[in-house]
Amino acid sequence: MVGWFAFPWFVKALESDPELTRELFGDTFHWGLTTSAFQSEGAWNIDGKGESIWDRFSHNPSKIKDHSNADVACDFYHLYNQDLSLVQALNFKDFRFSIAWSRVVPGGIGTVNQKGIDFYNKVIDTCLSLGIKPWATLYHWDLPQALEDKGGWTNRDILSWFAEYTDLCTRKFGDRVNDWIVINEPAAVTMLGHLTGLHAPGHRGINKFMASVHHTTLCQGVGGRIIRSNIPQAHIGTALSCSYVEPYKKKPSHEKAAKRIDVLLNRLFIEPVLGMGYPVNDLPFLRKLEKFYQPGDEDKLKFDFDFIGLQNYFRVVGRPGIIPFIWASQKKPDKKTAELTELGWEVWPQGIYKSIMQFSKYPIKEIIITENGAAYPDELTADTVHDAKRVAYFKEYLKYVLQAKKEGANVTGYFAWTLVDNFEWSFGYGPRFGIVYNDFNTQRRIVKDSGLWFKEFLK
Ligand code: FCB
């Protein structure tokens, strides 16, 4: 058998690098893997699960690049035991998963599906029996279709729907789950789902976008308050995407354009939570949000999170442009000089450092990197996957996380995206982000070199 250890470059990768050891991050640092329900569970209509907006969206093949869907995905619904054993075998102590709202409450509100509750009980209990801490995300994009039919994120009633759902999850699982993430990337929910239509539910329009922005932001607070009241000692966060924005040229017009992009990508969902209101002065079209305001909303937007999850993949270079309202555009990375992942995302590890430092200027108690990772075209040969580029990606990004920590940023954890290759939203099964390879025909898992690298690093 040809083992990964037979490859000189990998032996080199395993040589300990004195600049990057687990010890340098401290004893209490959380090392985890992040997954999400829709991308990994499959079992889309099994045991009473209701339809979600992503089931509906992906059942229209024209919406997904490879015309696939996530009906089976990685079949985590049946294979959770084996996958959680892998988390343990790779020496991770923290596992972040999301609860599929439509699995526990098929219609979004009302009747509870006990089989759905049973499934998450099994996931949680298995984690605990393996010495892994379960971190639950309440909302990772898969709204019950029944609620979308009533307007979904554009209907203010979602505040009470989300409250009912959060109350249920915290009452059922709060005796064993202490770490909670309210919403995964409100920027993606709103911009991709309600403005560009690239994600479910596929809406395009400024009005729907504005309504969804205000309601997801309010729900961060709604969720946070319910978790706090049902589980007083809980460790509560929300997970925000961030991309460091740089002007293309050192010219005032470029700097102003970059600043407007920065508002949308990095400031929109954190500033209201901190009591600063929406950053309308730097992006005046956000005044359209006022239409959705009700008395008392300023206070409802605020919540004292224990941590903010940052999810970082790439930076953005901005310049003046014709995108309506922000009058800016993104300068695509130069293919000849930039290093790109399979999705064309630029590998720019200093970006994670810059984002952490940018968020550290806010009064945030703790920053946790709740997602970071890369898709590369992996090749399975003789039961090995030599994903040297992914190993290098993780090492470089981690070095910059460490630098931010050394410079005083209170970064307390790092979660890699992701455990097993899964369904990458509108791209389908093409881009592989796992540190474990999945053969989607057989559901066989093969640990990649990046998984082995983490195993060694975390031992
Ligand atoms: C993030 C999503 C996650 C995954 C990665 C690649 O924006 O939260 O589900 O798709 O990107």
Boltz pocket constraint, residues with backbone or C-beta under 6 A from the ligand:
constraints:
  - pocket:
      binder: B
      contacts: [[A, 36], [A, 39], [A, 184], [A, 185], [A, 188], [A, 241], [A, 311], [A, 371], [A, 417], [A, 423], [A, 424], [A, 425], [A, 433]]
      max_distance: 6.0
